[in-house]
Amino acid sequence: MRIYYSLTSLLLLFFIASFSALALATPPRVVSLGGPLTEIIYALNAEQHLVAVDQSSVYPAAANQLPKVGYYRQFSVEGILASKADMVLATDQAGPPQALAQLRKMGIKVIILPGQANLSALSQRIRGVATALNQPQQGEQLANKISQEVKALQPTARTITSTSSALMLMSRSGEPEGAGKNTSADAMMQLAGLHNVLAQQQGYKPLSREGMAALRPDVIITTTSTLSSMGGMAGLLARPGLAQSPAAKNKRVIVMDDLLLLGFGPRLPEALRQLINTAKY
C-alpha cells in the first residue's frame, strides 16, 4: 500500500511540475503601448507575441493589421481586456495612471520602461522588452548594435552640420509650433550636430509670425504630417515669418516620417543618418 501511495505521489508531483513548466513556457500575449516599443518587438523578431497595439504603432506595416487600443496616453482598458492579453509593455509616458493600476488589479502584468529621448533610455527600452519576452541575449545584441551605429555617426555630425542653425517645426492643428529643449526633436538635433534656434525654450510652444522671423534658421526640419497640415512645401515656404529666412530662401527644408524622426526607437541610426546627410547640403 505504501508503494502504491508513493507511486501516486510521484505521479502527482510529475504532473504538477509538467503543468508548471508548460505554464511558464506559454508565450505571453502582449499589448504594446507606444510605436517605438512596437518597433522594438518587431526588431527582435518577437511579433508573434503581439495581440494588440496603440494608435501610434504604425511601423512596420504589419503593425497596422493588429487591433488598436487607443492612443498610449489615453488607452482603452476595455480594448486590452478584449485582446485577452496577459502582459502590457508601456513607457512612463503611458496613461492614465489609474488605467494602468486597473490592469494590474485584474492580473495583467504591466511593465513600465523609460520613455526619455536619449540613447541610454533607448537601450533600457530594448533590454526591458527583450527580457520581458525571454530574449535577453537578442536584446543585448540589438542595444549594442544601435549604440555603436549612433556613436559612429557622431564625428560626421560634428564636422558636417556644426555651423547650421535649425528650427524643428511642428503642427498638429495647422498652427506652427517650435521644439525647444527637453523634447525628442531637440535630442535629435543635438545628435545630428545641429544648433537648435529654440534651445532656450522649454518644450513645444506656438510660434508667432514675428517670432519665426526673428529666428532665421539655416535649416527647417519638419514631419510629413506637419507638412501636410501646413499646405505642403509651397505653403510652408510662403508662410509669413518663414518666407524670408535663410532656410526658406535656399529651400533647405528636411521632411521626415514622424515616427522615424521623433520615435527614438530601433531605427534611430537610420533617422540620424538621414538627418545628417540631408542637412549637409
C-alpha positions as CSV (number, residue, x, y, z in Angstrom):
1,M,0.0,0.0,0.0
2,R,2.9,2.3,0.9
3,I,4.5,1.7,-2.5
4,Y,1.1,2.5,-4.2
5,Y,0.8,5.8,-2.4
6,S,4.5,6.6,-3.1
7,L,3.9,6.0,-6.8
8,T,0.7,8.0,-6.8
9,S,2.5,10.9,-5.1
10,L,5.4,10.8,-7.6
11,L,2.9,10.8,-10.5
12,L,1.1,13.8,-8.9
13,L,4.3,15.7,-8.5
14,F,5.3,14.9,-12.1
15,F,2.0,16.2,-13.5
16,I,2.2,19.4,-11.3
17,A,5.8,20.0,-12.4
18,S,4.8,19.4,-16.1
19,F,1.9,21.8,-15.8
20,S,4.0,24.5,-14.2
21,A,6.7,24.1,-16.9
22,L,4.0,24.4,-19.6
23,A,2.5,27.5,-18.0
24,L,6.0,29.1,-17.8
25,A,6.6,28.2,-21.4
26,T,3.4,29.6,-22.7
27,P,4.2,32.6,-24.8
28,P,2.9,35.9,-23.4
29,R,0.1,37.7,-25.1
30,V,1.4,41.3,-25.3
31,V,-0.2,44.7,-25.9
32,S,2.3,47.3,-26.8
33,L,1.5,50.9,-25.8
34,G,3.8,53.1,-28.0
35,G,5.2,53.0,-31.5
36,P,8.8,52.7,-30.5
37,L,8.1,49.7,-28.3
38,T,6.2,48.0,-31.1
39,E,9.2,48.6,-33.4
40,I,11.5,47.0,-30.8
41,I,9.3,43.9,-30.7
42,Y,9.5,43.6,-34.4
43,A,13.2,44.3,-34.4
44,L,13.6,41.3,-32.0
45,N,11.5,39.1,-34.3
46,A,9.1,38.7,-31.5
47,E,5.9,40.0,-33.1
48,Q,4.2,36.6,-32.6
49,H,3.6,37.8,-29.0
50,L,1.6,40.9,-30.1
51,V,-2.2,40.7,-29.8
52,A,-2.9,44.5,-29.9
53,V,-1.1,47.8,-30.2
54,D,-1.8,51.5,-29.7
55,Q,-2.6,54.0,-32.4
56,S,1.0,55.4,-32.6
57,S,2.2,51.9,-33.7
58,V,2.2,52.4,-37.4
59,Y,5.6,50.8,-38.3
60,P,6.2,48.3,-39.7
61,A,3.2,48.0,-41.9
62,A,2.2,44.7,-40.3
63,A,1.5,46.5,-37.0
64,N,-1.4,48.2,-38.7
65,Q,-3.2,44.9,-39.1
66,L,-3.4,44.4,-35.3
67,P,-6.3,45.6,-33.1
68,K,-5.8,49.1,-31.8
69,V,-6.5,50.0,-28.1
70,G,-6.4,53.8,-28.4
71,Y,-3.5,56.2,-28.0
72,Y,-0.9,55.3,-25.4
73,R,-1.5,58.4,-23.3
74,Q,-5.2,57.6,-23.1
75,F,-5.6,53.9,-23.9
76,S,-8.7,51.8,-23.6
77,V,-8.7,49.3,-20.7
78,E,-11.7,47.5,-22.4
79,G,-9.7,47.1,-25.6
80,I,-6.8,45.5,-23.7
81,L,-9.1,43.1,-21.8
82,A,-10.8,42.2,-25.1
83,S,-7.4,41.1,-26.5
84,K,-7.0,38.6,-23.7
85,A,-3.5,40.0,-23.1
86,D,-1.5,38.9,-20.1
87,M,1.2,41.5,-20.5
88,V,1.3,45.2,-21.3
89,L,4.5,46.9,-22.4
90,A,4.5,50.7,-21.9
91,T,6.8,53.6,-21.2
92,D,6.5,56.1,-18.3
93,Q,4.6,58.4,-20.7
94,A,1.6,56.0,-21.0
95,G,-1.6,56.6,-19.1
96,P,-3.7,57.5,-17.4
97,P,-2.1,56.0,-14.2
98,Q,-5.4,54.7,-12.9
99,A,-5.9,52.7,-16.0
100,L,-2.5,51.0,-15.6
101,A,-3.4,50.3,-12.0
102,Q,-6.7,48.8,-13.0
103,L,-4.9,46.4,-15.4
104,R,-2.6,45.3,-12.6
105,K,-5.6,44.7,-10.3
106,M,-7.1,42.4,-12.9
107,G,-4.0,40.3,-13.0
108,I,-2.3,41.7,-16.2
109,K,1.4,42.2,-15.9
110,V,2.3,45.8,-16.7
111,I,5.9,46.6,-17.5
112,I,6.9,50.3,-17.5
113,L,10.1,51.3,-19.3
114,P,11.8,54.7,-19.5
115,G,10.5,56.9,-22.3
116,Q,13.2,59.6,-22.5
117,A,14.6,60.6,-25.8
118,N,18.2,59.6,-25.4
119,L,20.4,56.7,-26.3
120,S,20.7,55.4,-22.8
121,A,16.9,55.2,-22.4
122,L,16.5,53.5,-25.8
123,S,19.0,50.8,-24.7
124,Q,17.0,50.3,-21.5
125,R,13.8,50.0,-23.5
126,I,15.3,47.4,-25.8
127,R,16.7,45.4,-22.9
128,G,13.5,45.7,-21.0
129,V,11.3,44.5,-23.8
130,A,13.7,41.6,-24.6
131,T,13.8,40.5,-21.0
132,A,10.0,40.6,-20.8
133,L,9.8,38.4,-23.9
134,N,12.5,36.0,-22.6
135,Q,15.0,37.1,-25.2
136,P,17.7,38.9,-23.1
137,Q,20.6,37.9,-25.3
138,Q,18.9,39.2,-28.5
139,G,18.1,42.5,-26.6
140,E,21.7,42.9,-25.6
141,Q,22.9,42.4,-29.1
142,L,20.3,44.9,-30.6
143,A,21.0,47.5,-28.0
144,N,24.8,47.3,-28.5
145,K,24.4,47.4,-32.3
146,I,22.3,50.5,-32.2
147,S,24.6,52.2,-29.7
148,Q,27.6,51.5,-31.9
149,E,26.0,52.8,-35.0
150,V,24.8,56.0,-33.4
151,K,28.2,56.7,-31.9
152,A,29.9,56.0,-35.2
153,L,27.9,58.9,-36.7
154,Q,28.9,61.5,-34.2
155,P,32.2,62.6,-35.8
156,T,30.4,63.1,-39.1
157,A,27.6,65.1,-37.4
158,R,30.2,67.4,-35.8
159,T,32.1,68.1,-39.0
160,I,29.2,68.4,-41.4
161,T,26.4,70.3,-39.5
162,S,28.1,72.1,-36.6
163,T,27.7,75.5,-38.2
164,S,24.0,75.1,-39.1
165,S,21.2,76.5,-37.0
166,A,17.9,74.6,-37.3
167,L,14.3,75.0,-36.4
168,M,12.2,72.0,-35.7
169,L,8.7,72.9,-36.9
170,M,5.6,71.0,-35.7
171,S,1.9,71.5,-36.3
172,R,-1.0,69.4,-35.2
173,S,-3.7,71.9,-36.0
174,G,-2.3,73.9,-38.8
175,E,-0.7,76.4,-36.5
176,P,3.1,76.2,-36.2
177,E,4.9,75.2,-33.0
178,G,8.7,75.2,-32.4
179,A,10.5,72.5,-30.5
180,G,12.7,73.7,-27.6
181,K,14.8,71.7,-25.1
182,N,13.7,68.5,-23.4
183,T,11.9,67.3,-26.5
184,S,12.7,64.3,-28.8
185,A,13.1,66.9,-31.6
186,D,15.9,68.7,-29.7
187,A,17.6,65.4,-28.8
188,M,17.7,64.5,-32.5
189,M,19.1,67.9,-33.4
190,Q,21.8,67.5,-30.8
191,L,22.8,64.0,-32.1
192,A,23.0,65.4,-35.6
193,G,25.2,68.3,-34.5
194,L,22.6,71.0,-35.3
195,H,22.2,74.1,-33.3
196,N,18.5,74.4,-32.1
197,V,17.5,78.1,-32.6
198,L,14.9,77.5,-29.7
199,A,17.4,75.8,-27.3
200,Q,16.5,78.3,-24.6
201,Q,12.8,77.4,-24.8
202,Q,11.2,74.6,-22.8
203,G,9.2,72.1,-24.8
204,Y,6.9,72.8,-27.7
205,K,5.4,76.3,-28.0
206,P,3.3,78.2,-30.6
207,L,5.3,80.5,-32.9
208,S,4.1,83.9,-33.9
209,R,4.9,85.5,-37.3
210,E,7.3,87.9,-35.6
211,G,8.8,85.1,-33.5
212,M,9.6,83.0,-36.6
213,A,11.0,85.9,-38.5
214,A,13.5,86.6,-35.7
215,L,14.8,83.0,-35.6
216,R,16.3,83.0,-39.1
217,P,17.2,79.3,-39.2
218,D,19.6,77.9,-41.8
219,V,17.6,74.6,-41.9
220,I,13.9,73.8,-41.2
221,I,13.2,70.3,-40.1
222,T,9.6,69.0,-40.1
223,T,7.5,65.9,-40.3
224,T,5.3,64.6,-43.1
225,S,2.1,65.2,-41.1
226,T,3.2,68.7,-40.3
227,L,4.0,69.5,-43.9
228,S,0.6,68.2,-44.9
229,S,-1.2,70.3,-42.3
230,M,0.6,73.5,-43.5
231,G,-0.4,73.1,-47.1
232,G,2.6,71.2,-48.4
233,M,6.1,72.6,-49.3
234,A,4.7,75.6,-51.1
235,G,2.6,76.5,-48.1
236,L,5.4,76.2,-45.7
237,L,7.9,78.2,-47.7
238,A,5.4,81.0,-48.3
239,R,4.3,81.2,-44.6
240,P,4.7,84.7,-43.2
241,G,7.7,84.8,-40.8
242,L,9.4,81.9,-42.5
243,A,9.5,83.1,-46.1
244,Q,12.4,85.5,-45.6
245,S,14.5,83.0,-43.5
246,P,17.8,81.6,-45.0
247,A,16.2,78.2,-44.9
248,A,13.2,79.2,-47.0
249,K,15.2,81.2,-49.4
250,N,17.6,78.3,-50.0
251,K,14.8,75.8,-49.8
252,R,16.7,73.9,-47.1
253,V,13.7,72.0,-45.6
254,I,14.1,68.5,-44.3
255,V,10.9,66.4,-44.2
256,M,10.9,63.1,-42.4
257,D,8.4,60.5,-41.3
258,D,7.0,61.4,-37.8
259,L,7.8,58.2,-36.0
260,L,11.2,57.8,-37.7
261,L,12.3,61.3,-36.8
262,L,10.9,61.5,-33.2
263,G,10.3,58.0,-32.1
264,F,13.7,57.1,-30.7
265,G,13.2,53.5,-31.5
266,P,15.4,50.9,-33.1
267,R,15.5,52.9,-36.3
268,L,17.4,55.7,-34.6
269,P,20.6,55.2,-36.6
270,E,18.6,55.3,-39.8
271,A,16.9,58.5,-38.8
272,L,20.1,60.2,-37.7
273,R,21.9,59.2,-40.8
274,Q,19.1,60.6,-43.0
275,L,19.0,63.8,-41.0
276,I,22.8,64.4,-41.1
277,N,23.1,63.5,-44.8
278,T,20.2,65.9,-45.8
279,A,21.4,68.7,-43.5
280,K,24.8,68.9,-45.1
281,Y,23.6,70.1,-48.5
